[in-house]
Amino acid sequence: MVALNFGVRRRLGLYLNPRAAAAADWTALAEALGCSFLEIRRLERLPDPTAALLEEWPGRCPGGATVGRLLAVLRSLGRDDVLTDLAGSVEEDCKKYLQRKQEEANQPLQVPAVDSSVPKTSELMGITIRDDPYGSGTEIFDAFICYCQKDLQFVQEMIRELEQTEFKLKLCVFDRDVLPGACVWSISGELIEKRCRRMVVVVSDDYLESDECDFQTKFALSLSPGARHKRLIPVKYKSMKNEFPSILRFITICDYTNPCTKKWFWTRLAKSLMLP
């Protein structure tokens, strides 16, 4: 499925997103690809459910999410109009993908550089204050904290409750732990995917306005489609004027604003971060 570019996926959405009584739409495709009723209800809240479905499908069906399978399902659903219109674009995308893979396989081995100006440490090895400067060891964290600057005071309370108590968790807080000088997006992706076991999202009205938080949240969700691995934990710590973000509504949250459950808040959050 990685062969299909954005243009083809967008055109698929133009065909399948509109709900239609006379033709199979994206919900029929979702059922054919093994989605449950609750998963379909979640997807229908998104602006482009077809794109989200195709993005999550490889995680739901490892090894079986192929272009050939997609075309076969569309054919079985009677969407010959889609196949006719997109056949040329799909074939071109697949050919380009196979050509790239062939070129990568035939790439000659590079002679190791001997110039003294070549950096000795990878940019993504020495990115936190606790990393080995020579790249022989990297720091692993229990959780990456996704937050905006205006919520930093609550993050500092989180540090006190989770790191400086009996829980002894190790949190990755960008302003405290990440070294300056490298690309924010590259560092965030590296930390979330490879260096942090989970991610805590501090949700607020200010969070909704942050492009950086939006990227981090969507990136983490892409690593755990359907939240099956409990990788992402939303935290609501104050009342909001805006609606809770739709992409997080299907995930159980830790609610700091509920006075009835506030005394259990930190224990629940800590235990969820300590899961294997």
Disulfide bonds with the S-S distance in Angstrom:
none
